[in-house]
Amino acid sequence: MATHDMDKARSTYERFMGTLKWTVPLIAIITLFVISLIAG
């Protein structure tokens, strides 16, 4: 039972980290774009 829970947790964690790898740079690019619009 504990092994199944660990596999499920690992799967969720890997999916979360994979999403984070794409989301953080995307948010940074959008933030820089908005800042450049405000500054310009």
TIMARLUM-119931 format. One record per residue: residue number from 1; residue in one letter; x negated, y negated, z of N, C-alpha, C in turn. Coordinates in steps of 0.1 Angstrom, whole numbers, plus 5000, padded with zeros to 4 digits. Each point is the difference from the previous one (the first is absolute). Layout:
% TIMARLUM-119931
{i NUM aa a nX X nY Y nZ Z caX X caY Y caZ Z cX X cY Y cZ Z}
...
//
This chain:
% TIMARLUM-119931
{i 1 aa m nX 4992 nY 5012 nZ 5000 caX 5008 caY 4988 caZ 5000 cX 4991 cY 4987 cZ 5000}
{i 2 aa a nX 4990 nY 5000 nZ 5008 caX 4991 caY 4989 caZ 5001 cX 4993 cY 4997 cZ 4987}
{i 3 aa t nX 4996 nY 5011 nZ 4993 caX 4993 caY 4999 caZ 4987 cX 5009 cY 4994 cZ 4990}
{i 4 aa h nX 5013 nY 5003 nZ 5000 caX 5009 caY 4994 caZ 4990 cX 5001 cY 4985 cZ 5003}
{i 5 aa d nX 5001 nY 4996 nZ 5012 caX 5002 caY 4986 caZ 5003 cX 4987 cY 4993 cZ 4996}
{i 6 aa m nX 4988 nY 5006 nZ 5002 caX 4988 caY 4994 caZ 4997 cX 4999 cY 4998 cZ 4984}
{i 7 aa d nX 5004 nY 5010 nZ 4993 caX 5000 caY 4999 caZ 4985 cX 5009 cY 4989 cZ 4996}
{i 8 aa k nX 5012 nY 4999 nZ 5006 caX 5009 caY 4989 caZ 4996 cX 4994 cY 4986 cZ 5003}
{i 9 aa a nX 4994 nY 4999 nZ 5012 caX 4994 caY 4988 caZ 5004 cX 4989 cY 4996 cZ 4991}
{i 10 aa r nX 4991 nY 5009 nZ 4996 caX 4989 caY 4998 caZ 4991 cX 5005 cY 4995 cZ 4986}
{i 11 aa s nX 5011 nY 5006 nZ 4996 caX 5006 caY 4997 caZ 4987 cX 5005 cY 4985 cZ 5000}
{i 12 aa t nX 5007 nY 4997 nZ 5011 caX 5005 caY 4986 caZ 5001 cX 4989 cY 4990 cZ 5001}
{i 13 aa y nX 4989 nY 5003 nZ 5008 caX 4989 caY 4991 caZ 5001 cX 4993 cY 4998 cZ 4987}
{i 14 aa e nX 4998 nY 5011 nZ 4992 caX 4993 caY 4999 caZ 4987 cX 5008 cY 4991 cZ 4991}
{i 15 aa r nX 5013 nY 5002 nZ 5000 caX 5009 caY 4992 caZ 4991 cX 5000 cY 4985 cZ 5004}
{i 16 aa f nX 5000 nY 4998 nZ 5013 caX 4999 caY 4986 caZ 5005 cX 4987 cY 4993 cZ 4996}
{i 17 aa m nX 4989 nY 5007 nZ 5002 caX 4987 caY 4995 caZ 4996 cX 4999 cY 4997 cZ 4985}
{i 18 aa g nX 5005 nY 5009 nZ 4992 caX 5000 caY 4999 caZ 4986 cX 5008 cY 4987 cZ 4996}
{i 19 aa t nX 5011 nY 4998 nZ 5006 caX 5008 caY 4988 caZ 4997 cX 4993 cY 4988 cZ 5005}
{i 20 aa l nX 4994 nY 5001 nZ 5011 caX 4993 caY 4988 caZ 5006 cX 4988 cY 4996 cZ 4990}
{i 21 aa k nX 4993 nY 5009 nZ 4994 caX 4989 caY 4997 caZ 4991 cX 5005 cY 4991 cZ 4988}
{i 22 aa w nX 5012 nY 5002 nZ 4996 caX 5005 caY 4992 caZ 4989 cX 5007 cY 4987 cZ 5005}
{i 23 aa t nX 5007 nY 5001 nZ 5012 caX 5008 caY 4989 caZ 5005 cX 4991 cY 4988 cZ 5005}
{i 24 aa v nX 4990 nY 5003 nZ 5007 caX 4991 caY 4989 caZ 5006 cX 4994 cY 4991 cZ 4989}
{i 25 aa p nX 4993 nY 5006 nZ 4990 caX 4995 caY 4991 caZ 4989 cX 5011 cY 4993 cZ 4992}
{i 26 aa l nX 5011 nY 5006 nZ 4998 caX 5011 caY 4993 caZ 4993 cX 5005 cY 4988 cZ 5008}
{i 27 aa i nX 5002 nY 5002 nZ 5013 caX 5004 caY 4989 caZ 5009 cX 4989 cY 4989 cZ 5000}
{i 28 aa a nX 4988 nY 5003 nZ 5000 caX 4989 caY 4991 caZ 4999 cX 5000 cY 4992 cZ 4987}
{i 29 aa i nX 5003 nY 5006 nZ 4989 caX 5000 caY 4993 caZ 4987 cX 5012 cY 4991 cZ 5000}
{i 30 aa i nX 5012 nY 5004 nZ 5005 caX 5012 caY 4992 caZ 5000 cX 4997 cY 4988 cZ 5009}
{i 31 aa t nX 4994 nY 5002 nZ 5012 caX 4997 caY 4989 caZ 5009 cX 4991 cY 4990 cZ 4994}
{i 32 aa l nX 4989 nY 5004 nZ 4993 caX 4991 caY 4991 caZ 4993 cX 5007 cY 4992 cZ 4989}
{i 33 aa f nX 5009 nY 5007 nZ 4993 caX 5008 caY 4993 caZ 4990 cX 5009 cY 4989 cZ 5005}
{i 34 aa v nX 5007 nY 5003 nZ 5011 caX 5008 caY 4990 caZ 5007 cX 4992 cY 4989 cZ 5005}
{i 35 aa i nX 4989 nY 5003 nZ 5006 caX 4991 caY 4989 caZ 5006 cX 4995 cY 4991 cZ 4988}
{i 36 aa s nX 4997 nY 5006 nZ 4989 caX 4995 caY 4992 caZ 4989 cX 5011 cY 4991 cZ 4994}
{i 37 aa l nX 5013 nY 5005 nZ 5000 caX 5011 caY 4992 caZ 4996 cX 5003 cY 4988 cZ 5009}
{i 38 aa i nX 4998 nY 5003 nZ 5013 caX 5002 caY 4989 caZ 5010 cX 4989 cY 4990 cZ 4999}
{i 39 aa a nX 4988 nY 5004 nZ 4999 caX 4989 caY 4991 caZ 5000 cX 4999 cY 4992 cZ 4986}
{i 40 aa g nX 5005 nY 5006 nZ 4990 caX 5000 caY 4994 caZ 4987 cX 5010 cY 4990 cZ 4998}
//
